[in-house]
């Protein structure tokens, strides 16, 4: 149903909802809250620290001031709370000024910015206290854009739930068998909780439904992939051992040797290889994949290596060019000129290129191989199912080796990678330097900056990572652009650079090269630097809003430092003071084994956030702030397995699953 059928949504507001990815009432139903507010727990602002996220009230004592600069200007109002004066600031939201009235008390929810001169709230969501306190207990908070407000979205979602009355696609007898409650009631509790307990039960029921559809979708998408080998390899074990001895000036670890043996056995067998190789940062996965490429090249075939970023693609290109001087290794990326791409494509189609290394540019339809037999996908969790499938279609039943430096718990890999054989390299590089990891609360922020300034003055370099690029409408996290400006003011003598996903590839490459050349001493970045970046003099990694990242992602980010024999540090900035958030961060602080960390991550969070890439905004299944146990995923898989085993009831399930797949075909994993 069109969302304009909902009371209060006109054509102008419909456009604002569209910006959130909401186009009909079904989308509204699945627009899950990002947080819940307990209206009984307000905080006094005078006791808050810099970067804290607070729920607080204040009365506006002066008219909002509008300053016209940047894209949308700045709106600033002065408020009072029990004699304490503070300001409230909104960037790029000039319309806010018309919603505020002097003398009225508002409930604000947002991030604190405190300095020597004033305390302010940045881009908070807000509502009149008089209206909010008519609501009882628990109030859902939704991510907003543009002129939308919480009340409008809450009302629209509740009406949509009543109009849609969500129905389960799980067969009714299995719902009864496993004691599953009514799905419609579950959605009502998620969007309009009667209690935290009821909200949690509703969230678990919704999660079971979502994962049932998701796991079933994967089965439809990945079904029947095992294929008989057509490409026959002539490379012998002796030739492979000679290659390893000649090309690598070090002895392979036991994990690497085992991985090479498994890959050689796959490529010598009668079935096409479909293998996932996972290992911690620096475990030698690239060296192992180079051996697989040798097997293909030595047998007269072409190979391809796909990387998620141009930085990593160029790094892999350099490695393979050195490893295969007698073969033609080529690079193709989005930043190359049309002429350069055309020359590579022509040579590739004629078979003159033996190995093609590239980014998403490899996936274009006009990139054709003459005799492709091996596809290597580096950092595979950054690519969607459809993207990997399009690569495989460029050859005749090519072998597939996908690699990940983000360890995935075996329980999860069995669910989502059930079609892959799994190789795990657990050996740690002997020369790896231990990284000191510290959890930094808001009140220690300036002390941390002073320490980092000393590191930079001694010739070291630092990363500062944020989860957002810009435009944080809710003010719940600091953006990379805000931090960049803040650090320039606090460290005027330090050469600071900015890197994020919205920059063009050439700009990203230039920034990273400047960082490698030490023209930049401190790099403010989003998670675009998570993989493929190797700067030996970088000794400090600072991660803002660390509680917002998965532990495995934090581990990856931490792995950007400690790349040489110098002492390195990782600082986890957080607003959290206790509970699960601090428990999770203590795990990353006390552990360096990526596989142990991934298991902890999985047990603590479930797979909801674990499976998502928040920076790109793409999720395998986005359940917002819904709290559910991992048991929901296993139950969903168990039910899906039963449905597929007995067959005959797949029509509606396939219809829903394929629809989900079309929407999420480029989803990535975290």
Secondary structure by P-SEA (a helix, b strand, c coil): ccccccccccaaaaaaaaaaccccaaaaaacccccccccccccccccccccccccbbbbbcccbbbbbcccbbbbbbbbbcccccbbbbbcccccccccccccbbbbbbbbbbbcccccccccccccccccccccccbbbbbbbcccccaaaaaaaaaaaaaaacccccccaaaaaaaccccaaaaaaaaaccccaaaaaaaaaaaaaaaaaaaaaaaaaaaccccccccccccccaaaaaaaaaacccccccaaaaaaaaaaaaaaacccccbbbbbbcccccaaaaaaaaaaaaaaacbbbbbbbccaaaaaaaaaaaaaacccbbbbbbcccccaaaaaaaaaaaaaccccbbbbcccccccccccccccbbbbcccccccaaaaaaaaacccbbbbbbbbcccccaaaaaaccccbbbbbbccccccbbbbbbbbbcccaaaaaaaaaaaaaaabbbbbbbbcccccccccccccaaaaaaaaaaaccccccccccccccaaaaaaaaaaaaaccccbbbbccccccccccccccbbbbcccccccaaaaaaaaacccccccbbbbbbbbcccccaaaaaaaaaaacccaaaaaaaaaaacccccccccccccccccccccccccaaaaaaaaaaaaaaaaaccccaaaaaaaaaaaaaccccccc
